[in-house]
Amino acid sequence: MKENRIYNFNAGPATLPLSVLEEIKESFLNYNGSGMSITEISHRSVLFDTIINDAIARIKRLLHLDEKFHVLFLQGGASLQFCMIPMNFLHEGNSADYVNTGTWSTKAIKEARIQDKQIKVVASSEDRDFSYIPKNIRFSADAVYAHITSNNTIKGTQWASFPDTNGVPLIADMSSDMMSRPVEMDKFGLIYAGAQKNLGPAGVCLVIIRDDMLKMVPDTLPTMLKYTTFTSKNSMFNTPPCFAVYTVQLVMKWLEETIGGLEKMEQINRKKGQILYDTIDSSGFYTGTADKDSRSLMNVTFRLPSEELEKLFIHEALGNGFGGLKGHRSVGGCRASIYNATTIEAVEVFADFMKTFERKNG
Ligand SMILES: Cc1ncc(COP(=O)(O)O)c(C=O)c1O
């Protein structure tokens, strides 16, 4: 690996494309001949306007968004969206549907309930420890929106396709699989994603919102908590997280110009997932924790025969240059996060390591 970098399988913040990091390093002290770092320029400058507008244009092209959609960069992470969504769209007499597929959906549900909003949990996979994505869900015809978590970072499950809600706008937390595959945007009223997995560094949350959703936003909300504040000011009502937006711009450029778009990205992600799941399934040693038809192509979660072996595995993996493999603290086990910037080569050498470890300890 270049510059003593490890193979980074962290769940987020996570690995970024090396070419993006190199470009940042290259231009860090003097951005585009300005004599200033990107962290020093004004967000009211032409320089920054060009950055944010290019990032938005690239996101629109990558997702084939038409003029109905607004692309926003907000702060407060995906967690603030858990609260802003019911606050902006759910009013007296209205109700929304939620599907509970793990920790992050549970948190989204909690934030709606804290505000005394009326919501209905129409499906949940809690009965089997969130190891699958529920099927054949009956969404309410009169719901204002239906909320799902498209990829469950902790449990390693992912919606392979998006549910039919009979015209009710879908809202999805795509924090851990945004831009990993094409999305049929006509189903969605809003999607959001904390940047720190597939899009850039921590500090910015990408929100894509359909125009008609804005009609539901009440004027009475505090300024910083309503979507219309940001749609009317191109995400610059106040100082945006300039460095994070700049990095997102570079990652989007990499997706478009180096990878060649989301169809190509999906093919690469499928290949990486296949390498790891084949390694798990062909061993009598590793066990995948998610149902096969619900497996995530972003977070591969697995167990070893004992907790002692898991500790040894994580320890030896690090000694061999593979980092970030510990499962989330709430579930234990192992997790290899293989976001967009993880290369096929990194996954191949890690799969070889897994096989060697099994031969020695199985
Ligand atoms: C699916 C999902 N949603 C939400 C969050 C919370 O994001 P943030 O830390 O940006 O609030 C995470 C964090 O890992 C996540 O994986």
The ligand as a MOL file (V3000), in Angstrom:
LIG
                    3D

  0  0  0     0  0            999 V3000
M  V30 BEGIN CTAB
M  V30 COUNTS 16 16 0 0 0
M  V30 BEGIN ATOM
M  V30 1 C -27.5880 4.2870 8.6840 0
M  V30 2 C -27.1100 5.3750 9.5970 0
M  V30 3 N -27.9400 6.3850 9.8980 0
M  V30 4 C -27.5750 7.3820 10.7090 0
M  V30 5 C -26.3240 7.4180 11.2900 0
M  V30 6 C -25.9670 8.5630 12.2050 0
M  V30 7 O -25.2710 9.4790 11.4370 0
M  V30 8 P -24.6510 10.8290 12.0680 0
M  V30 9 O -23.5270 10.3890 12.9410 0
M  V30 10 O -24.2150 11.5730 10.8360 0
M  V30 11 O -25.7280 11.5220 12.8000 0
M  V30 12 C -25.4130 6.4010 10.9960 0
M  V30 13 C -24.0710 6.4220 11.6010 0
M  V30 14 O -23.2840 5.5260 11.5030 0
M  V30 15 C -25.8200 5.3520 10.1370 0
M  V30 16 O -24.9930 4.3480 9.8520 0
M  V30 END ATOM
M  V30 BEGIN BOND
M  V30 1 1 1 2
M  V30 2 1 2 3
M  V30 3 2 2 15
M  V30 4 2 3 4
M  V30 5 1 4 5
M  V30 6 1 5 6
M  V30 7 2 5 12
M  V30 8 1 6 7
M  V30 9 1 7 8
M  V30 10 2 8 9
M  V30 11 1 8 10
M  V30 12 1 8 11
M  V30 13 1 12 13
M  V30 14 1 12 15
M  V30 15 2 13 14
M  V30 16 1 15 16
M  V30 END BOND
M  V30 END CTAB
M  END
